[in-house]
Amino acid sequence: MKYLFLFLSVISFFPAFAQVTVNGRVLDARSQQPLEGAVISEATTGNQVLTDASGQFRMVLASRFDTLVVQRVASHRLQKLVPPQSRKQVVILLEPLAVNLQEVVVRGYETRRPLQKTAGAIGLLSTRDLERFSQTTLVPALNTLPGVRMEERATASYRISIRGSSLRAPYGVRNVKVYLNEVPLVEANGTIPLNMLDAATISNIEVLKGPAGSVYGAGTGGTILLETLKPVESSVMAGAQVGSFGLRRGFASASVASEKSNLLLRFDRQTLDGYREQSALDRKTVLLSGQFFPNQKQTFSFHALYSDLFYELPGALTREQFAANPRAARQQNKDQNASLNVEGLNLGFVHNYQFNERWSNTTSLFGVFSFLNHPFVTDYERNVNQSFGGRTRTTYRTQIGSLPTRFTLGAEGQRRFVNARQYVNKAGTPGALNYDDEVTVQEGFVFGQAEVDLPSDFLLTVGASLNSLRYDIARVSEAAANPNYEQTRSIDAQFSPRVGLVKVLSPTLSAHASVSAGFSPPTEAEVRPSDASINLALQPERGVNYEAGFRGSLFNQRFTFDVVGFHFKLKETIVSRTTPSGVAVFANAGSTKQQGVEVAAGYAFVQAPAKAFSLLRLWGTYTYTHFRFLNYQQNENDFSGNRLTGTAPHVAVAGLDAESRLGLYLNATANYSAEVPLNDANTVYAPNYFVVGARAGFRRAFAQTWHLDLYAGVDNATDRDYSLGNDLNAFGNRYFQAAPGRNFYSGVQLRKRF
């Protein structure tokens, strides 16, 4: 009896020992947001559980070596072998096969609603969209969005146009607000330092087109929301890439993640000899970011981004020089060793607190510090920049009668300071001091917004902001001789309202319309250009935008579409032109009328994750614009009725995505742009161009915890000579900045999960 009892005890013990309880979480691989309603199945028994609203699940498996099958509508079906350390939370990432507009939650306009229920033209780029390209730059990815044009005048010298906003940006990014992890990304002189970012550290992008002043303050061009990578599991990762024209790139990262916190440390370095003469690049970035979840009510997140950037400036060419040798640099740029060297540190801290079901608050604090060492063609600039600021918003959810309503009230403010010293450039070394300026900019706004769910599936949004700005400029190098060396300019408080309305026509179709007003004050770099002048008479731009559109999906979400038309009238338009010495100066140009249509559509011919050939999707975007100057008089020249400088009337992008269950993938992209006027007189045009590129690779998980991505690609496969970042209204007819010719790249990424 004793041995029989022992035998029965052992038999009963083995099943208990073999069984294992798995706690896990299912996240969207693109947005890293929790997925509710995902089906978790045990491969052996077929038992199933569903994830809750936070993506959590708990399941008892027959064996610690059993396999989980995870699937969800519009997502990949994933099989995952449970690792031996079963006490650890299992994080499962599901890649969507198609865009489900009912589930894609956007941050734009502070609504936190699905895209289908958001009024406004919004472009979205996920991690998967960004990884279609080499990730050495954001240019090709952003240029897939209708109405958006990102240009690269020289290596890492970027310019972004949203619906024609590049008119006032001869270099840098202006008239477009950019937020990085919910904090403003801006230098003290008012330009956006996108070249300080490494494209591979960005995981998601939202682009709001047109004035969004109701919640983002001053700006008529648009708003871009960037989000850096966030770890969802403990892992180490490394990769390398090489390519044409001396491209060398490498990175290494480590992350730790738990239910209460996550932390990411990543180092990237990219060097390039350059397609053109005098166009080398060397950029090093270090990103430290993390999140802490002390309880269910609050979340702390932070990022610290350090960048050390150097790149050379080849200068623009005339049409004859461009035709003779597009790879040449302007001789004066070479003689003066024209280049830019800047070190910067961007710090951001965000706190989210959910007081109860009705009240919540998000507050962010930030600091930006940089030192610029810039030998230019005509001068040598040494600038020290620092910015401090914060943003807060409080949301209250209630009901007015039977109508669900949400109120948001917030404010944003920042103080920027730059000490700018300009010297004579002596072949790349500073000579005699020309001037020494100290500039302080104080900018802020308050905003409010109300959202109401109306009967018959209407959603109404009403918002507004009140903005203020002040410049204090002191030319301290003239303090002893000039009693008026200090100057001040204040911009009167400006009111920017916005009204949006959405009608949900069906579960897969909605229509939207909005009216928004915005204003955009001149930046410090425009008030104080490099020719030593100070233009306090420069007026802010003001405009009103009307738009309407519809978006949705058909054929079981295989076909998705987003169409919007807009009419934007801008007064006191700021334009740039180049002086004989090569310095960009600015002036108001009367008014402009900008109207157009933007279309994005895609069709998934194959959408079967369980089959050998799992995905075949064709997509495309098209932008038609009719942009014209109104009442634009420049001295004796009347440019009224001319096409808006720097904008193409037709832009089209098409792409093909193919994937197999084995891990093979192909992403092909074709871009077409019609001719672009390069001066206000419309006498010089950049010719149209058509370029094609592709990336193919093998992406596979193996040995349970390893993930490999081996890839190769080609850009500008037809070797077309074209100018992507033209100089507008350039003196001496030097308009053209050649884009790279045909170039190849290949790389590898390897990740180890713990």
C-alpha positions in Angstrom: 0.0 0.0 0.0 2.9 2.3 0.8 4.5 1.9 -2.6 1.1 2.1 -4.4 0.4 5.4 -2.6 3.8 6.7 -3.6 3.2 5.7 -7.2 -0.1 7.4 -7.4 1.4 10.6 -5.9 4.1 10.7 -8.5 1.6 10.2 -11.3 -0.5 13.0 -10.0 2.5 15.2 -9.5 3.8 15.0 -13.1 0.7 16.7 -14.8 0.9 19.5 -12.1 4.6 19.9 -12.8 4.1 19.9 -16.6 1.4 22.5 -16.5 2.5 26.1 -16.6 0.6 29.4 -16.2 1.5 32.0 -18.8 0.9 35.7 -18.2 1.3 37.8 -21.3 0.4 40.9 -23.2 -0.4 41.4 -26.9 0.6 44.7 -28.5 0.3 46.2 -32.0 3.7 46.0 -33.5 3.3 49.4 -35.2 1.9 51.6 -32.4 2.9 49.4 -29.5 -0.6 49.9 -28.1 -2.4 47.1 -26.3 -4.8 45.0 -28.5 -8.1 44.0 -27.0 -9.9 40.9 -28.2 -6.9 38.9 -29.5 -7.5 35.2 -29.4 -4.9 33.2 -27.6 -5.1 29.4 -28.3 -3.2 26.4 -27.0 -1.9 24.4 -30.0 -2.3 21.1 -28.3 -5.8 21.3 -26.7 -7.3 24.2 -28.6 -8.3 26.0 -25.4 -8.8 29.8 -25.9 -8.7 33.0 -24.0 -9.2 36.7 -25.1 -7.0 39.6 -24.2 -8.6 42.4 -22.1 -8.6 46.2 -22.8 -4.9 46.4 -21.7 -3.9 43.5 -23.9 -3.3 41.2 -21.0 -4.1 37.5 -20.9 -3.6 34.6 -18.5 -3.6 31.0 -19.7 -2.7 27.5 -18.3 -0.9 25.3 -20.7 -0.5 21.6 -20.6 3.3 21.9 -21.0 5.9 24.6 -20.7 7.0 23.6 -24.2 3.6 24.0 -25.7 2.9 26.6 -28.4 0.6 29.6 -28.3 -1.3 30.6 -31.4 -2.2 34.3 -31.4 -4.6 35.8 -33.9 -6.8 38.8 -34.4 -8.9 40.3 -37.1 -6.7 42.2 -39.6 -3.6 41.0 -37.9 -1.0 38.3 -38.5 -1.6 34.9 -37.1 1.5 34.2 -34.9 2.7 30.9 -33.3 4.9 31.4 -30.3 6.7 28.7 -28.3 6.5 29.5 -24.6 10.0 30.0 -23.2 11.1 28.0 -20.1 11.1 31.1 -17.8 7.3 31.1 -17.8 7.0 33.3 -14.8 8.1 36.2 -16.9 5.4 38.1 -18.8 5.3 37.1 -22.4 5.1 40.1 -24.8 3.6 39.3 -28.2 3.7 41.8 -31.1 1.2 41.5 -33.9 1.8 43.1 -37.3 -1.4 44.4 -39.0 -1.9 43.1 -42.5 -4.1 46.1 -43.5 -5.0 49.5 -42.1 -8.1 49.2 -40.0 -9.3 52.7 -39.7 -11.6 51.8 -36.8 -8.6 50.7 -34.7 -5.8 53.1 -35.8 -5.8 55.6 -32.9 -4.2 59.0 -33.7 -2.8 61.5 -31.3 -3.4 64.5 -33.6 -5.6 67.3 -32.4 -5.4 65.8 -28.9 -8.5 63.7 -29.7 -7.0 60.2 -29.1 -9.7 58.8 -31.4 -9.6 56.3 -34.2 -8.6 57.8 -37.5 -12.1 57.1 -38.9 -13.5 59.4 -36.3 -11.0 62.3 -36.6 -11.7 65.4 -38.6 -8.7 66.6 -40.6 -6.1 65.4 -43.1 -3.6 63.3 -41.2 -0.8 61.2 -42.7 0.4 58.2 -40.8 3.8 56.3 -40.9 4.4 53.3 -38.8 7.6 51.4 -38.0 6.7 49.1 -40.9 6.3 52.0 -43.3 9.6 53.5 -42.2 11.4 50.2 -42.7 10.5 50.0 -46.3 13.5 52.2 -47.0 17.2 52.2 -45.9 16.4 54.3 -42.8 19.5 56.5 -43.3 17.0 59.4 -43.7 13.3 60.2 -43.3 13.0 61.7 -46.8 11.7 58.8 -48.8 9.2 57.7 -46.1 7.7 61.2 -45.6 7.5 61.7 -49.4 5.0 58.8 -49.6 2.4 61.0 -47.8 0.2 63.1 -50.1 0.7 66.8 -49.6 4.1 66.4 -48.0 7.4 67.0 -49.6 10.7 66.6 -47.8 13.8 67.8 -49.6 17.5 67.3 -49.0 19.5 70.3 -50.4 22.8 68.8 -49.2 23.5 65.7 -47.1 21.5 66.1 -43.9 20.3 69.6 -44.9 16.5 69.1 -44.9 13.5 71.1 -45.8 9.9 70.1 -45.3 6.9 71.5 -47.3 3.3 70.7 -46.3 0.9 72.1 -48.9 3.5 74.6 -50.2 5.0 75.8 -46.9 8.6 75.6 -48.1 8.4 79.1 -49.6 10.0 80.7 -46.6 12.5 77.9 -45.8 15.6 78.3 -47.9 17.3 76.0 -45.4 16.1 74.2 -42.3 12.5 73.4 -41.4 10.2 76.4 -40.7 6.5 77.1 -40.6 6.0 73.5 -39.5 5.7 72.6 -35.9 7.5 69.3 -34.8 7.0 67.4 -31.6 9.3 64.6 -30.4 7.6 62.4 -27.8 5.1 65.2 -27.0 7.7 68.0 -26.5 8.4 70.7 -29.1 11.5 70.1 -31.3 12.8 73.5 -32.1 16.1 75.4 -32.0 16.4 78.9 -30.4 16.4 80.5 -33.9 13.0 79.0 -34.7 14.2 76.3 -37.1 13.6 72.6 -36.6 16.8 70.5 -36.2 15.5 67.3 -38.0 19.1 66.6 -39.1 20.0 65.9 -35.4 17.7 62.8 -35.4 18.7 59.4 -36.6 15.8 58.1 -38.8 16.1 54.5 -37.4 15.3 55.7 -33.9 11.8 57.0 -35.0 9.0 54.5 -34.7 5.8 56.4 -35.6 5.0 59.7 -37.4 1.8 61.6 -37.7 1.5 64.6 -40.0 -1.3 67.1 -39.6 -1.7 69.2 -42.7 -2.6 72.9 -42.6 -3.2 75.1 -39.6 -3.7 73.2 -36.4 -3.6 76.2 -34.1 -6.4 75.1 -31.9 -4.1 72.8 -29.9 -0.6 73.4 -31.3 -0.4 77.1 -31.4 1.2 79.3 -34.1 1.7 77.8 -37.5 0.1 77.7 -40.9 2.1 74.9 -42.5 1.2 71.9 -40.4 2.4 69.8 -37.4 4.5 66.7 -37.3 4.4 64.4 -34.3 7.4 62.1 -33.9 7.7 59.2 -31.5 11.0 57.4 -30.7 11.4 53.7 -30.2 10.0 52.3 -27.0 11.1 48.9 -25.6 8.4 46.3 -25.0 10.8 43.5 -24.1 14.3 42.9 -22.8 16.7 42.6 -25.6 20.0 43.5 -27.2 20.3 44.5 -30.8 23.0 45.5 -33.3 23.2 46.2 -37.0 25.4 47.5 -39.8 24.8 48.9 -43.3 27.1 49.8 -46.2 26.3 51.4 -49.5 27.3 53.5 -52.4 29.2 56.8 -52.1 31.0 55.6 -48.9 27.9 55.0 -46.8 28.8 53.3 -43.5 26.3 52.9 -40.7 26.2 50.9 -37.5 24.2 50.8 -34.3 23.9 48.9 -31.0 21.1 49.0 -28.5 20.0 47.4 -25.2 16.6 47.5 -23.6 15.0 46.1 -20.4 11.3 45.9 -19.9 9.0 44.7 -17.2 5.4 45.3 -16.2 6.4 48.4 -14.2 9.1 50.0 -16.4 11.2 49.9 -19.6 14.5 51.5 -20.6 16.3 51.8 -23.9 19.9 52.8 -24.6 20.9 53.1 -28.3 24.0 54.4 -30.2 24.0 55.1 -33.9 26.7 56.3 -36.2 26.4 57.1 -39.9 29.2 58.4 -42.2 29.0 59.2 -45.9 31.6 60.4 -48.4 28.8 61.9 -50.4 27.5 61.8 -54.0 28.8 65.3 -54.7 32.0 67.0 -54.0 32.1 68.7 -50.6 29.2 66.6 -49.2 30.6 64.3 -46.6 28.6 63.5 -43.4 29.5 62.2 -39.9 26.6 61.9 -37.4 26.7 60.2 -34.0 23.6 60.0 -31.8 22.9 58.5 -28.4 19.3 57.9 -27.3 18.2 57.1 -23.8 14.5 56.7 -23.2 12.2 55.0 -20.7 8.8 54.6 -19.2 7.7 54.0 -15.6 4.3 52.7 -14.5 4.2 53.1 -10.7 0.5 52.3 -10.7 -2.5 52.1 -13.0 -3.2 55.9 -12.7 0.1 57.4 -13.8 3.0 57.0 -16.3 6.3 58.7 -16.4 8.3 58.8 -19.6 11.5 60.6 -20.6 14.0 60.8 -23.4 17.6 62.2 -23.7 18.9 62.6 -27.2 22.5 63.6 -27.8 23.7 64.3 -31.3 27.1 65.2 -32.8 26.7 66.2 -36.4 29.1 67.3 -39.1 28.3 67.7 -42.8 29.7 69.7 -45.7 27.8 72.1 -48.0 28.5 71.7 -51.7 26.4 74.7 -52.7 23.9 75.2 -55.6 24.7 75.0 -59.3 23.5 76.8 -62.4 21.6 74.8 -65.0 24.7 74.7 -67.2 26.9 73.5 -64.3 24.3 70.9 -63.3 24.0 69.5 -66.8 27.8 69.4 -67.2 28.5 67.6 -63.9 25.8 67.2 -61.3 28.3 65.8 -58.8 30.3 69.1 -58.8 30.3 71.5 -55.9 30.3 75.3 -56.1 34.0 76.4 -56.2 33.4 79.1 -53.6 32.0 76.5 -51.2 35.1 74.4 -51.5 37.4 77.4 -51.1 35.7 78.4 -47.9 35.3 74.9 -46.6 31.6 75.5 -46.2 30.2 73.0 -43.6 28.2 72.7 -40.4 29.3 71.2 -37.1 26.7 71.1 -34.3 26.4 69.3 -31.0 23.0 69.2 -29.4 21.2 67.7 -26.4 17.4 67.3 -26.4 15.7 66.4 -23.0 12.1 65.6 -22.5 10.0 64.5 -19.6 6.3 63.6 -19.7 3.9 62.7 -16.9 0.4 61.2 -17.5 -2.0 61.0 -14.6 -5.5 59.5 -14.7 -7.3 61.0 -11.6 -10.5 59.0 -12.3 -12.7 58.1 -15.2 -13.5 61.7 -15.9 -10.3 63.7 -15.2 -6.8 63.2 -16.6 -3.7 65.4 -17.1 -0.5 65.2 -19.3 2.4 67.5 -18.5 5.7 67.7 -20.3 8.9 69.6 -19.6 11.8 70.0 -22.0 15.2 71.5 -22.6 17.2 71.9 -25.8 20.9 72.9 -25.8 23.2 73.1 -28.8 26.4 74.6 -30.1 26.8 75.4 -33.8 30.1 75.9 -35.5 29.3 76.9 -39.1 31.8 78.2 -41.8 29.5 79.4 -44.6 30.4 80.9 -47.9 30.4 84.6 -46.8 30.8 84.3 -43.0 31.6 82.1 -40.0 28.9 81.6 -37.5 29.3 80.3 -33.9 26.0 80.1 -32.0 25.1 78.8 -28.6 21.4 77.9 -28.2 19.3 77.0 -25.2 15.5 76.5 -24.8 13.3 75.7 -21.9 9.6 75.1 -21.8 6.7 73.0 -20.9 3.2 71.9 -22.1 0.2 70.8 -20.1 -3.3 69.7 -20.9 -6.2 68.6 -18.7 -9.1 66.5 -20.0 -12.5 66.2 -18.5 -15.1 63.6 -19.7 -18.7 64.1 -19.0 -22.2 64.1 -20.6 -24.3 67.0 -21.7 -27.7 65.6 -21.6 -27.2 62.2 -23.2 -24.3 63.4 -25.4 -20.8 62.1 -24.4 -18.5 65.2 -24.2 -14.9 65.8 -23.6 -13.2 69.1 -22.7 -9.5 69.8 -23.0 -7.8 72.8 -21.6 -4.0 73.4 -21.8 -1.1 75.7 -22.3 2.4 75.6 -23.8 5.3 78.0 -23.3 9.0 78.3 -23.9 11.9 80.6 -23.6 14.7 80.5 -26.1 18.1 82.2 -26.0 20.8 82.3 -28.6 24.2 84.0 -28.5 25.1 84.4 -32.2 28.5 85.6 -33.3 29.4 86.1 -36.9 33.0 86.3 -38.1 34.7 86.7 -41.5 35.3 83.3 -42.9 38.9 82.7 -43.8 38.9 79.4 -45.7 37.1 77.6 -42.9 38.6 79.5 -39.9 37.0 82.5 -38.1 38.5 85.9 -38.9 37.5 89.3 -37.6 34.2 89.6 -35.7 31.4 91.2 -37.7 28.8 91.2 -34.9 27.8 89.6 -31.7 24.0 89.2 -31.0 22.1 88.0 -28.0 18.5 87.1 -28.8 15.8 86.1 -26.4 12.5 84.7 -27.6 9.5 84.2 -25.4 6.6 82.3 -26.9 3.4 80.8 -25.5 -0.2 80.0 -26.0 -3.3 78.7 -24.2 -5.7 76.4 -25.9 -9.1 74.8 -25.3 -11.2 72.2 -27.1 -14.6 70.5 -26.8 -15.6 67.3 -28.4 -19.2 66.1 -28.6 -20.7 62.8 -29.8 -23.8 64.0 -31.5 -26.8 61.9 -32.5 -26.8 60.1 -35.9 -23.1 59.3 -35.5 -21.9 62.9 -35.9 -18.8 64.0 -33.9 -18.2 67.7 -33.4 -14.9 69.3 -32.4 -14.5 73.0 -31.5 -11.3 74.5 -30.4 -9.1 77.6 -30.3 -5.8 79.0 -29.0 -4.5 82.4 -28.0 -0.9 82.9 -28.9 1.8 85.5 -28.0 5.4 86.1 -29.0 8.2 88.5 -28.1 11.8 89.0 -29.4 14.5 90.8 -27.6 17.6 91.4 -29.8 20.8 93.0 -28.4 23.8 93.6 -30.7 26.3 93.7 -27.9 29.2 94.3 -30.3 27.9 97.8 -30.9 26.9 98.6 -27.3 29.7 101.1 -26.8 29.0 103.1 -30.0 25.3 102.6 -30.4 22.9 103.5 -27.6 20.1 101.7 -29.5 21.8 98.4 -29.7 18.8 96.7 -28.0 15.6 96.2 -30.0 12.3 94.5 -29.1 9.5 93.2 -31.2 6.2 91.9 -29.7 3.5 90.1 -31.8 0.0 90.9 -30.6 -1.9 88.0 -29.1 -3.5 86.1 -32.0 -6.7 84.0 -31.8 -6.7 80.8 -33.9 -10.0 78.8 -33.9 -10.8 75.5 -35.4 -14.1 73.6 -36.0 -14.3 70.0 -37.2 -17.2 67.7 -38.0 -17.2 63.9 -38.7 -20.1 61.8 -39.9 -19.6 58.0 -39.5 -21.6 56.7 -42.5 -20.9 53.0 -41.7 -18.5 50.9 -39.7 -16.0 51.2 -42.5 -16.7 54.7 -44.0 -16.7 58.2 -42.7 -16.8 61.8 -44.0 -15.2 64.8 -42.4 -15.0 68.6 -42.8 -13.2 71.4 -40.9 -12.4 75.1 -40.9 -9.3 76.3 -39.2 -7.4 79.6 -38.9 -3.8 80.0 -38.2 -1.0 82.5 -38.0 2.8 82.0 -38.2 5.1 84.7 -36.9 8.6 85.2 -38.4 11.3 83.2 -36.8 14.4 84.7 -35.3 16.4 83.4 -38.3 14.1 85.4 -40.6 14.1 88.6 -38.5 17.9 88.5 -38.2 19.3 86.9 -41.4 23.1 86.4 -41.9 23.7 89.6 -43.8 23.7 91.5 -40.4 20.4 93.2 -40.9 17.5 93.2 -38.5 14.1 93.2 -40.1 11.5 93.9 -37.3 9.0 95.0 -39.9 8.4 91.5 -41.1 4.8 90.6 -40.5 3.3 87.2 -39.4 1.5 85.1 -41.9 -2.3 84.6 -41.4 -4.5 82.2 -43.2 -7.8 80.3 -43.2 -8.1 76.7 -44.4 -11.3 74.9 -45.5 -11.2 71.1 -46.2 -13.5 68.2 -46.6 -12.8 64.5 -47.2 -13.8 60.9 -46.7 -12.0 57.8 -45.7 -12.7 54.1 -45.2 -12.3 50.6 -46.5 -14.1 48.1 -48.7 -14.0 44.4 -49.6 -13.3 43.2 -46.1 -10.7 45.9 -45.5 -8.7 44.8 -48.5 -9.2 48.2 -50.2 -8.5 51.4 -48.1 -8.8 55.0 -49.2 -8.4 58.5 -47.9 -9.4 61.5 -50.0 -9.4 65.2 -49.0 -9.8 68.5 -50.8 -8.7 71.8 -49.3 -8.8 75.5 -50.0 -6.3 77.7 -48.1 -5.9 81.5 -48.4 -2.8 82.9 -46.8 -2.1 86.6 -46.2 1.2 88.3 -45.6 3.0 85.3 -47.1 6.7 85.2 -46.2 9.0 84.5 -49.1 12.7 84.3 -49.4 15.3 85.4 -51.9 19.1 85.3 -52.1 21.3 88.4 -52.1 24.4 88.7 -54.3 26.5 87.6 -51.4 24.5 84.4 -51.1 22.5 85.3 -48.0 18.8 84.5 -47.8 16.6 87.4 -46.8 12.8 87.5 -46.3 9.8 89.7 -47.1 6.1 89.6 -47.0 4.5 88.9 -50.4 0.8 90.0 -50.3 -1.3 86.8 -50.3 -1.5 83.3 -51.9 -4.4 81.0 -52.7 -3.5 77.3 -52.2 -6.1 74.6 -53.1 -5.8 71.0 -54.0 -6.7 67.4 -53.7 -4.9 64.6 -51.8 -5.6 60.9 -52.4 -4.2 57.8 -50.7 -5.4 54.3 -51.6 -4.3 50.7 -51.3 -5.5 47.2 -52.2 -4.3 43.9 -50.7 -4.6 41.3 -53.4 -3.2 38.6 -51.0 -3.8 38.8 -47.3 -3.4 35.3 -45.9 -0.9 35.1 -43.1 -1.2 31.3 -42.8 -0.2 30.7 -46.4 3.2 30.5 -48.0 2.6 33.8 -49.9 1.1 35.9 -47.1 0.9 39.4 -48.5 0.7 41.3 -51.8 -0.4 44.9 -51.6 -0.4 47.7 -54.1 -0.8 51.3 -52.9 -0.4 54.8 -54.2 -0.8 58.5 -53.3 -1.5 61.4 -55.5 -1.4 65.2 -54.9 -2.9 67.8 -57.1 -2.2 71.5 -56.2 -3.3 74.8 -57.7 -1.2 77.3 -55.8 -1.1 80.9 -57.0 0.2 84.3 -55.8 -2.4 86.9 -55.2 -1.6 90.7 -55.2 2.2 90.1 -55.1 4.1 93.2 -56.1 7.9 93.2 -55.8 9.3 96.7 -56.7 8.3 97.2 -60.4 7.5 93.5 -60.9 4.0 92.2 -60.6 3.9 88.4 -59.9 0.2 88.2 -59.2 -1.3 85.1 -60.7 2.0 83.2 -60.9 2.5 79.7 -59.6 3.7 79.4 -56.1 7.5 79.0 -56.0 8.9 75.6 -55.1 5.6 73.6 -55.6 4.8 70.9 -58.2 1.2 70.7 -59.5 1.3 66.9 -59.7 3.0 64.5 -57.4 2.4 60.7 -57.5 3.9 57.8 -55.5 3.2 54.1 -56.0 4.4 51.1 -54.0 4.3 47.3 -53.9 4.7 45.3 -50.8 5.1 41.5 -50.8 5.8 39.0 -48.0 6.1 35.3 -47.5 5.6 33.2 -44.4 9.2 32.1 -44.7 10.4 35.7 -44.1 11.2 36.9 -47.6 9.9 40.4 -48.4 10.0 43.1 -51.1 9.2 46.8 -50.9 9.2 48.7 -54.2 8.5 52.4 -54.6 8.2 54.8 -57.6 8.0 58.6 -57.3 6.9 61.1 -59.9 7.0 64.9 -59.6 5.9 67.5 -62.2 8.1 70.5 -63.0 8.7 73.0 -60.2 9.0 76.8 -60.6 12.2 78.0 -59.0 11.6 81.7 -58.9 8.6 84.0 -58.2 8.7 85.2 -61.8 8.1 81.6 -63.0 10.9 82.0 -65.6 13.0 79.0 -64.4 11.7 75.5 -63.7 13.2 72.3 -62.4 12.2 69.5 -64.8 9.9 66.7 -63.9 11.4 63.4 -62.7 10.5 59.8 -62.2 12.6 57.6 -59.9 12.3 54.0 -58.7 13.7 52.2 -55.7 13.3 48.9 -53.9 14.3 47.0 -50.8 14.3 43.2 -50.5 15.3 41.0 -47.6 14.9 38.1 -45.3 13.3 38.6 -41.9 13.0 35.6 -39.6 12.8 34.6 -36.0 14.8 31.5 -34.9 15.8 29.6 -31.8 12.9 31.2 -30.0 14.7 34.3 -28.9 16.7 35.5 -32.0 15.5 37.7 -34.8 17.4 38.3 -38.1 16.8 40.9 -40.8 19.1 40.6 -43.8 18.4 43.1 -46.6 19.6 45.0 -49.7 18.2 47.8 -51.8 18.6 50.3 -54.6 17.6 53.9 -54.8 17.2 55.9 -58.1 17.5 52.7 -60.0 17.1 54.5 -63.4 20.1 56.8 -62.5 18.0 59.9 -63.2 19.8 63.3 -62.8 17.4 65.5 -60.8 17.4 68.2 -58.1 15.4 67.3 -55.0 16.3 70.4 -52.8 16.3 73.4 -55.1 17.4 76.9 -54.0 14.5 79.2 -54.6 14.9 82.7 -56.0 18.6 82.1 -56.0 21.0 84.9 -57.0 23.2 84.1 -60.1 20.8 81.4 -61.3 22.3 78.9 -58.8 19.1 76.9 -58.3 20.1 73.2 -58.5 21.2 70.8 -55.8 21.7 67.4 -57.3 20.2 64.3 -55.6 22.3 61.1 -55.5 22.4 59.0 -58.7 21.8 55.3 -58.7 23.0 53.9 -55.4 22.9 50.5 -53.6 23.0 49.5 -50.0 22.9 46.3 -47.9 22.7 45.6 -44.2 21.9 43.3 -41.4 20.1 43.6 -38.0 20.2 41.0 -35.3 18.2 41.0 -32.1 18.4 38.7 -29.1 15.4 38.6 -26.7 15.7 37.7 -23.1 
